[in-house]
Each structure stands twice: as C-alpha cells, then as structure tokens.
Amino acid sequence: MEFRKLGASAIEVSAIAFGAWAAGGWMWGSTDRKEAVEAIIAAHREGVTTIDTAPIYGQGVSEEIVGEAIKGMARDQVQLLTKFGMRWDLATPQGTFVMNSQDNNGKDIAIYKFASKASVIKEVEDSLQRLGTDYIDVLQIHWPDVTTPIAETMEAMDLLIQQGKILSAGVSNYTVDQVKEARNTLGIVSNQVPYSMLNRGIEADLVPYALAHDLSIIAYSPMERGLLTGKYFKANAFDEGDHRSGYFAQFDLKKVENFLEEIRPLAEEKRATFAQLVLRWTTLQPAITITLAGARNAKQAVANAQAMQIDLNEAEIDFINRALAKI
C-alpha cells in the first residue's frame, strides 16, 4: 500500500480507502453486517488504513459497523473519516430538504442538508459514540448547506479541533469558490468529490486549485458504483432498493462496455480485473490523494487493496486515456 499526506495536515492516509456507504445498506439493497465487518478487517490487513463513512449511510448503521470492525485495531493505525450535515432525525425540519426516503427498516424519513454549529456538534457526539472512539481523524461536511453560512460551519469544526474531538477538517461536494470561502475561516485539508474515468469534470478547475494550494482530493465513485467493473450490463442485476438500477441510466452503456473491451488486453496483461485497473488509474491522477473503494465482502475488499500492486507506465496510462477519449 502507498501512503500519502492529507493536505497540509500531519495525517497520512492509504491511497485506497474503504468507502463504507454500501456497508450501511441504505440505497444499496440492504447489508450483511457480519460480511461488512469482515470486509473492513480484510482491507486493513492488506494495508488499507483509511475508512470513510457517514451518519446518513444507513442512518448510523455504517458508522456502527466501522466501529465494530476497528475494535481490534490499534487506533493510531487507522484513520477514520466521517461526515455531518445530512440529517434524517430532525424534530423540526431545518435546512434544505433533500428527499423523502425509507431507512433500512422501511420507516419513512425526510432528509435535510443542515450544518448549523449546534447541529454539527451534536452529530459529532453521536458519531463518536457509534464509532466507539474519542476522536475523528477527518470530519467533512457532506454537502453544502445554503441555509447556514459557511463560516459558521467552519467555526464549529474549528471548535471541535480545539477540543481534540477531530484532528482535521474537510469538505465534500464543494465547488472551488466554496472551498476558498471555507478556507477564509479554517484550513480545510480535503474536498471529497465524485471522480471517475466517466466523470472528469473536476480536472478543469478543482484539480488545478488543489495542486496549487495543498488541498487533497478524495475521489468517490471511481468505479461509478460498480459500472466500471463490467458486471452490470445484464438486465435485472440489482436487488430491490438498489439505487443503481436508475443511476446507470445516465450513461451510454454500450460505449462503456466497448471501452472496457478495448482495455481488456491491458487488464489481462496485468493479471488485473477491470475494477483493479480502474482503481489504479484513479490513484495516479493529479491531485487525487485518496481513492474510495467500497466492498460488500472480504474478497472484494482484498481485491480493491491489491489494485495498488499494479504498475502502470506513462504509455499504458496514455493508452487508457485514448480509449476513454472515444467515449
């Protein structure tokens, strides 16, 4: 595994991190807690020391699973990244309405983006309890909350840093302008955003800014929620409640399939799966410090971690990029 410094912080993270959204089950067709715990432990054995989760992932379930998985690990050998600002438990609606949904038990919930100072502090206390730890390595606002001034949210995280409850602060899904505004109040170290072979929009503005200003980019959905694994081109591939049945509709699936077939010889030469080749390519892109990879079981988690064993030279990366340019 390769380890990298996160922004201007002293925190070192694994280049591939365990993304624990699917572990929470919500929007992924439920979860098997035992398998999810085993997946995190297996990833850690392969050198994946960084775990990214959030309260909204299963309405606390994902954080609980992470907390269970790390019980046998030395706390200074794991970096916990979690989030705040997606509330499903508000007694009085506040913030920006996102969606009506159902939790893992089928109960109706209403989700709001909300990041007031008091809300941030409450969420962190809840997360610490679910994770079974007394500090969080990197706390991130999950989505921008237009109803709360950015400065107020950053001040809340600054207070938590002073209290030792978090070591550093990051953001997620922020534009460059929002990052700049946040940094007027607090030295945030990272921005977690979607980035993949099929979604490279951040290369126009966020990547140059990150490179110039010591900001780490945490790439989520690098495999486009499984599409780039090549497993989901057949019909009826998803369990009930799995959001991907609709998510994949935004892509020209035939073009994606053709792209994967074009890079198949390279994957075979490297003795790698499509997923491993995609992950390794992502880790080598400018400004990408962490590449998040989810796994539903130990086998998938190990395979994700072993993507870092693949060596890609400039000519091979150029070959992949030329194939991508066609789609």
DAPEZI-V549139 format. One record per residue. N is the residue number from 1. RES is the residue in three letters. PSI is psi in radians with two decimals (NA if undefined). D_LAST is the distance of its C-alpha to the last C-alpha in Angstrom with 2 decimals. Layout:
n=N res=RES psi=PSI d_last=D_LAST
n=N res=RES psi=PSI d_last=D_LAST
This chain:
n=1 res=MET psi=2.57 d_last=31.17
n=2 res=GLU psi=2.42 d_last=30.55
n=3 res=PHE psi=2.47 d_last=32.23
n=4 res=ARG psi=2.60 d_last=31.46
n=5 res=LYS psi=2.40 d_last=33.50
n=6 res=LEU psi=1.87 d_last=32.37
n=7 res=GLY psi=-2.37 d_last=32.53
n=8 res=ALA psi=0.16 d_last=36.13
n=9 res=SER psi=3.06 d_last=37.61
n=10 res=ALA psi=0.08 d_last=39.44
n=11 res=ILE psi=2.28 d_last=37.28
n=12 res=GLU psi=2.34 d_last=35.38
n=13 res=VAL psi=2.74 d_last=32.54
n=14 res=SER psi=2.48 d_last=30.64
n=15 res=ALA psi=-0.62 d_last=27.11
n=16 res=ILE psi=2.25 d_last=26.02
n=17 res=ALA psi=2.70 d_last=27.81
n=18 res=PHE psi=2.03 d_last=28.57
n=19 res=GLY psi=2.08 d_last=26.98
n=20 res=ALA psi=0.40 d_last=29.57
n=21 res=TRP psi=-0.93 d_last=28.11
n=22 res=ALA psi=-0.54 d_last=27.81
n=23 res=ALA psi=-0.49 d_last=31.25
n=24 res=GLY psi=-0.26 d_last=32.74
n=25 res=GLY psi=-0.65 d_last=31.70
n=26 res=TRP psi=2.15 d_last=31.21
n=27 res=MET psi=0.09 d_last=28.11
n=28 res=TRP psi=0.32 d_last=27.36
n=29 res=GLY psi=0.71 d_last=29.86
n=30 res=SER psi=3.13 d_last=32.86
n=31 res=THR psi=2.74 d_last=33.56
n=32 res=ASP psi=1.87 d_last=35.91
n=33 res=ARG psi=-0.71 d_last=37.74
n=34 res=LYS psi=-0.79 d_last=39.15
n=35 res=GLU psi=-0.63 d_last=35.84
n=36 res=ALA psi=-0.76 d_last=34.28
n=37 res=VAL psi=-0.79 d_last=37.21
n=38 res=GLU psi=-0.60 d_last=36.96
n=39 res=ALA psi=-0.76 d_last=33.25
n=40 res=ILE psi=-0.75 d_last=34.09
n=41 res=ILE psi=-0.73 d_last=37.03
n=42 res=ALA psi=-0.72 d_last=35.09
n=43 res=ALA psi=-0.73 d_last=32.41
n=44 res=HIS psi=-0.68 d_last=35.29
n=45 res=ARG psi=-0.44 d_last=36.86
n=46 res=GLU psi=0.11 d_last=33.71
n=47 res=GLY psi=0.01 d_last=33.95
n=48 res=VAL psi=1.76 d_last=31.91
n=49 res=THR psi=-0.16 d_last=34.46
n=50 res=THR psi=2.26 d_last=32.42
n=51 res=ILE psi=2.25 d_last=32.07
n=52 res=ASP psi=2.21 d_last=30.41
n=53 res=THR psi=-2.98 d_last=31.77
n=54 res=ALA psi=2.61 d_last=32.91
n=55 res=PRO psi=-0.66 d_last=35.76
n=56 res=ILE psi=-0.35 d_last=33.62
n=57 res=TYR psi=1.62 d_last=32.00
n=58 res=GLY psi=0.26 d_last=34.42
n=59 res=GLN psi=0.94 d_last=36.90
n=60 res=GLY psi=-0.34 d_last=38.31
n=61 res=VAL psi=-0.78 d_last=37.56
n=62 res=SER psi=-0.79 d_last=34.85
n=63 res=GLU psi=-0.67 d_last=37.21
n=64 res=GLU psi=-0.72 d_last=40.04
n=65 res=ILE psi=-0.76 d_last=38.09
n=66 res=VAL psi=-0.78 d_last=37.19
n=67 res=GLY psi=-0.70 d_last=40.86
n=68 res=GLU psi=-0.71 d_last=42.04
n=69 res=ALA psi=-0.58 d_last=39.72
n=70 res=ILE psi=0.02 d_last=40.87
n=71 res=LYS psi=-0.65 d_last=44.57
n=72 res=GLY psi=0.13 d_last=45.13
n=73 res=MET psi=2.58 d_last=43.18
n=74 res=ALA psi=2.21 d_last=44.74
n=75 res=ARG psi=-0.56 d_last=43.67
n=76 res=ASP psi=0.03 d_last=43.11
n=77 res=GLN psi=0.24 d_last=40.67
n=78 res=VAL psi=2.46 d_last=38.17
n=79 res=GLN psi=2.08 d_last=36.38
n=80 res=LEU psi=2.14 d_last=36.09
n=81 res=LEU psi=2.15 d_last=33.59
n=82 res=THR psi=-3.07 d_last=34.09
n=83 res=LYS psi=-3.14 d_last=33.73
n=84 res=PHE psi=2.98 d_last=35.66
n=85 res=GLY psi=0.06 d_last=35.34
n=86 res=MET psi=1.63 d_last=34.16
n=87 res=ARG psi=2.35 d_last=37.50
n=88 res=TRP psi=0.00 d_last=38.23
n=89 res=ASP psi=0.45 d_last=41.96
n=90 res=LEU psi=2.24 d_last=43.30
n=91 res=ALA psi=-0.65 d_last=46.73
n=92 res=THR psi=2.13 d_last=46.22
n=93 res=PRO psi=2.28 d_last=42.75
n=94 res=GLN psi=2.72 d_last=41.72
n=95 res=GLY psi=-2.61 d_last=38.63
n=96 res=THR psi=2.14 d_last=35.54
n=97 res=PHE psi=2.35 d_last=35.01
n=98 res=VAL psi=-0.98 d_last=31.66
n=99 res=MET psi=2.75 d_last=32.03
n=100 res=ASN psi=2.47 d_last=34.48
n=101 res=SER psi=-2.95 d_last=33.80
n=102 res=GLN psi=2.50 d_last=35.79
n=103 res=ASP psi=-3.06 d_last=36.63
n=104 res=ASN psi=-0.26 d_last=36.68
n=105 res=ASN psi=0.12 d_last=40.08
n=106 res=GLY psi=0.15 d_last=39.03
n=107 res=LYS psi=2.38 d_last=40.81
n=108 res=ASP psi=2.35 d_last=39.51
n=109 res=ILE psi=2.66 d_last=38.45
n=110 res=ALA psi=2.23 d_last=37.42
n=111 res=ILE psi=2.35 d_last=35.17
n=112 res=TYR psi=2.49 d_last=35.65
n=113 res=LYS psi=2.11 d_last=34.29
n=114 res=PHE psi=2.17 d_last=37.54
n=115 res=ALA psi=0.73 d_last=38.33
n=116 res=SER psi=2.84 d_last=41.93
n=117 res=LYS psi=-0.85 d_last=44.02
n=118 res=ALA psi=-0.67 d_last=46.06
n=119 res=SER psi=-0.72 d_last=43.07
n=120 res=VAL psi=-0.82 d_last=41.35
n=121 res=ILE psi=-0.73 d_last=44.59
n=122 res=LYS psi=-0.79 d_last=45.09
n=123 res=GLU psi=-0.68 d_last=41.62
n=124 res=VAL psi=-0.73 d_last=42.07
n=125 res=GLU psi=-0.74 d_last=45.44
n=126 res=ASP psi=-0.72 d_last=43.96
n=127 res=SER psi=-0.73 d_last=41.10
n=128 res=LEU psi=-0.72 d_last=43.61
n=129 res=GLN psi=-0.79 d_last=45.64
n=130 res=ARG psi=-0.64 d_last=42.79
n=131 res=LEU psi=-0.27 d_last=41.50
n=132 res=GLY psi=0.68 d_last=45.06
n=133 res=THR psi=2.91 d_last=45.01
n=134 res=ASP psi=0.05 d_last=46.75
n=135 res=TYR psi=2.72 d_last=43.84
n=136 res=ILE psi=2.31 d_last=40.08
n=137 res=ASP psi=-0.80 d_last=38.31
n=138 res=VAL psi=2.09 d_last=35.65
n=139 res=LEU psi=2.33 d_last=35.92
n=140 res=GLN psi=2.41 d_last=33.01
n=141 res=ILE psi=2.32 d_last=32.95
n=142 res=HIS psi=-0.80 d_last=30.34
n=143 res=TRP psi=2.66 d_last=29.32
n=144 res=PRO psi=2.45 d_last=30.90
n=145 res=ASP psi=1.84 d_last=34.05
n=146 res=VAL psi=-0.20 d_last=34.88
n=147 res=THR psi=-0.18 d_last=38.39
n=148 res=THR psi=2.25 d_last=39.45
n=149 res=PRO psi=2.42 d_last=39.63
n=150 res=ILE psi=-0.67 d_last=37.39
n=151 res=ALA psi=-0.68 d_last=40.55
n=152 res=GLU psi=-0.75 d_last=42.33
n=153 res=THR psi=-0.75 d_last=39.63
n=154 res=MET psi=-0.64 d_last=39.54
n=155 res=GLU psi=-0.63 d_last=43.36
n=156 res=ALA psi=-0.75 d_last=43.35
n=157 res=MET psi=-0.61 d_last=41.18
n=158 res=ASP psi=-0.73 d_last=43.41
n=159 res=LEU psi=-0.74 d_last=46.43
n=160 res=LEU psi=-0.60 d_last=44.91
n=161 res=ILE psi=-0.79 d_last=44.32
n=162 res=GLN psi=-0.59 d_last=47.95
n=163 res=GLN psi=-0.12 d_last=49.06
n=164 res=GLY psi=0.17 d_last=47.17
n=165 res=LYS psi=-0.40 d_last=45.23
n=166 res=ILE psi=2.63 d_last=41.89
n=167 res=LEU psi=-0.54 d_last=41.26
n=168 res=SER psi=2.92 d_last=38.42
n=169 res=ALA psi=2.48 d_last=36.36
n=170 res=GLY psi=3.11 d_last=32.67
n=171 res=VAL psi=3.01 d_last=30.56
n=172 res=SER psi=2.41 d_last=27.45
n=173 res=ASN psi=0.55 d_last=24.93
n=174 res=TYR psi=2.50 d_last=26.77
n=175 res=THR psi=2.97 d_last=25.58
n=176 res=VAL psi=-0.74 d_last=26.77
n=177 res=ASP psi=-0.69 d_last=29.69
n=178 res=GLN psi=-0.66 d_last=30.70
n=179 res=VAL psi=-0.80 d_last=30.63
n=180 res=LYS psi=-0.76 d_last=32.86
n=181 res=GLU psi=-0.74 d_last=35.22
n=182 res=ALA psi=-0.71 d_last=35.48
n=183 res=ARG psi=-0.21 d_last=36.33
n=184 res=ASN psi=-0.40 d_last=39.20
n=185 res=THR psi=-0.69 d_last=40.92
n=186 res=LEU psi=2.47 d_last=39.63
n=187 res=GLY psi=1.30 d_last=37.88
n=188 res=ILE psi=2.55 d_last=34.89
n=189 res=VAL psi=-0.25 d_last=33.16
n=190 res=SER psi=2.79 d_last=29.69
n=191 res=ASN psi=2.08 d_last=27.04
n=192 res=GLN psi=2.10 d_last=25.09
n=193 res=VAL psi=2.78 d_last=21.74
n=194 res=PRO psi=2.37 d_last=18.48
n=195 res=TYR psi=2.29 d_last=15.98
n=196 res=SER psi=3.07 d_last=13.24
n=197 res=MET psi=-0.48 d_last=10.10
n=198 res=LEU psi=-0.04 d_last=8.49
n=199 res=ASN psi=1.55 d_last=11.34
n=200 res=ARG psi=0.41 d_last=12.40
n=201 res=GLY psi=-0.53 d_last=14.49
n=202 res=ILE psi=-0.24 d_last=17.68
n=203 res=GLU psi=-0.36 d_last=16.96
n=204 res=ALA psi=-0.60 d_last=18.20
n=205 res=ASP psi=-0.84 d_last=21.60
n=206 res=LEU psi=-0.73 d_last=22.54
n=207 res=VAL psi=-0.87 d_last=21.67
n=208 res=PRO psi=-0.70 d_last=23.79
n=209 res=TYR psi=-0.78 d_last=26.52
n=210 res=ALA psi=-0.75 d_last=26.61
n=211 res=LEU psi=-0.61 d_last=26.94
n=212 res=ALA psi=-0.33 d_last=29.72
n=213 res=HIS psi=0.40 d_last=31.61
n=214 res=ASP psi=0.83 d_last=31.66
n=215 res=LEU psi=2.23 d_last=29.62
n=216 res=SER psi=2.46 d_last=27.84
n=217 res=ILE psi=2.24 d_last=24.51
n=218 res=ILE psi=1.99 d_last=24.37
n=219 res=ALA psi=2.09 d_last=20.83
n=220 res=TYR psi=2.77 d_last=20.80
n=221 res=SER psi=0.76 d_last=18.35
n=222 res=PRO psi=-0.44 d_last=16.51
n=223 res=MET psi=0.26 d_last=15.74
n=224 res=GLU psi=0.90 d_last=14.96
n=225 res=ARG psi=0.57 d_last=18.35
n=226 res=GLY psi=-0.24 d_last=17.84
n=227 res=LEU psi=-0.71 d_last=14.52
n=228 res=LEU psi=0.04 d_last=13.25
n=229 res=THR psi=-0.32 d_last=16.56
n=230 res=GLY psi=0.12 d_last=15.58
n=231 res=LYS psi=-0.26 d_last=18.87
n=232 res=TYR psi=0.59 d_last=18.18
n=233 res=PHE psi=-0.24 d_last=16.55
n=234 res=LYS psi=2.75 d_last=20.07
n=235 res=ALA psi=2.76 d_last=22.01
n=236 res=ASN psi=0.73 d_last=24.77
n=237 res=ALA psi=-0.05 d_last=23.47
n=238 res=PHE psi=2.61 d_last=24.96
n=239 res=ASP psi=2.82 d_last=28.51
n=240 res=GLU psi=2.36 d_last=30.15
n=241 res=GLY psi=0.01 d_last=29.48
n=242 res=ASP psi=2.01 d_last=26.09
n=243 res=HIS psi=-0.27 d_last=23.91
n=244 res=ARG psi=-0.36 d_last=20.63
n=245 res=SER psi=-0.52 d_last=21.26
n=246 res=GLY psi=-0.57 d_last=20.45
n=247 res=TYR psi=-0.70 d_last=18.14
n=248 res=PHE psi=-0.22 d_last=15.31
n=249 res=ALA psi=-0.33 d_last=15.50
n=250 res=GLN psi=-0.24 d_last=13.40
n=251 res=PHE psi=2.64 d_last=10.15
n=252 res=ASP psi=1.67 d_last=8.65
n=253 res=LEU psi=-0.56 d_last=10.31
n=254 res=LYS psi=-0.72 d_last=9.79
n=255 res=LYS psi=-0.70 d_last=6.06
n=256 res=VAL psi=-0.75 d_last=7.25
n=257 res=GLU psi=-0.71 d_last=10.19
n=258 res=ASN psi=-0.70 d_last=8.81
n=259 res=PHE psi=-0.80 d_last=7.35
n=260 res=LEU psi=-0.65 d_last=10.84
n=261 res=GLU psi=-0.60 d_last=12.57
n=262 res=GLU psi=-0.60 d_last=11.40
n=263 res=ILE psi=0.00 d_last=12.87
n=264 res=ARG psi=-0.77 d_last=15.75
n=265 res=PRO psi=-0.64 d_last=18.11
n=266 res=LEU psi=-0.76 d_last=17.96
n=267 res=ALA psi=-0.74 d_last=18.68
n=268 res=GLU psi=-0.67 d_last=21.48
n=269 res=GLU psi=-0.65 d_last=22.84
n=270 res=LYS psi=-0.02 d_last=23.11
n=271 res=ARG psi=0.79 d_last=24.54
n=272 res=ALA psi=2.68 d_last=22.17
n=273 res=THR psi=2.90 d_last=20.41
n=274 res=PHE psi=-0.76 d_last=16.74
n=275 res=ALA psi=-0.75 d_last=18.18
n=276 res=GLN psi=-0.70 d_last=20.26
n=277 res=LEU psi=-0.73 d_last=17.62
n=278 res=VAL psi=-0.80 d_last=15.46
n=279 res=LEU psi=-0.79 d_last=18.71
n=280 res=ARG psi=-0.74 d_last=19.88
n=281 res=TRP psi=-0.78 d_last=16.83
n=282 res=THR psi=-0.74 d_last=17.32
n=283 res=THR psi=-0.35 d_last=21.03
n=284 res=LEU psi=0.02 d_last=20.56
n=285 res=GLN psi=2.56 d_last=18.73
n=286 res=PRO psi=2.37 d_last=21.17
n=287 res=ALA psi=-0.10 d_last=23.46
n=288 res=ILE psi=1.88 d_last=22.34
n=289 res=THR psi=-0.79 d_last=25.78
n=290 res=ILE psi=2.38 d_last=25.31
n=291 res=THR psi=2.08 d_last=22.49
n=292 res=LEU psi=2.36 d_last=23.56
n=293 res=ALA psi=2.06 d_last=23.33
n=294 res=GLY psi=2.79 d_last=25.05
n=295 res=ALA psi=2.45 d_last=26.97
n=296 res=ARG psi=-0.23 d_last=29.14
n=297 res=ASN psi=3.02 d_last=31.38
n=298 res=ALA psi=-0.69 d_last=32.66
n=299 res=LYS psi=-0.80 d_last=30.66
n=300 res=GLN psi=-0.70 d_last=27.31
n=301 res=ALA psi=-0.75 d_last=28.78
n=302 res=VAL psi=-0.78 d_last=29.95
n=303 res=ALA psi=-0.73 d_last=26.67
n=304 res=ASN psi=-0.82 d_last=24.89
n=305 res=ALA psi=-0.66 d_last=27.61
n=306 res=GLN psi=-0.10 d_last=27.48
n=307 res=ALA psi=-0.50 d_last=23.90
n=308 res=MET psi=-0.19 d_last=25.77
n=309 res=GLN psi=-0.15 d_last=27.41
n=310 res=ILE psi=2.31 d_last=24.29
n=311 res=ASP psi=2.11 d_last=24.48
n=312 res=LEU psi=2.12 d_last=21.36
n=313 res=ASN psi=3.08 d_last=22.24
n=314 res=GLU psi=-0.67 d_last=20.58
n=315 res=ALA psi=-0.67 d_last=19.42
n=316 res=GLU psi=-0.67 d_last=17.78
n=317 res=ILE psi=-0.70 d_last=16.05
n=318 res=ASP psi=-0.67 d_last=14.88
n=319 res=PHE psi=-0.79 d_last=13.61
n=320 res=ILE psi=-0.78 d_last=11.51
n=321 res=ASN psi=-0.62 d_last=10.25
n=322 res=ARG psi=-0.69 d_last=9.48
n=323 res=ALA psi=-0.68 d_last=7.47
n=324 res=LEU psi=-0.64 d_last=5.56
n=325 res=ALA psi=-0.43 d_last=5.46
n=326 res=LYS psi=-0.35 d_last=3.81
n=327 res=ILE psi=NA d_last=0.00
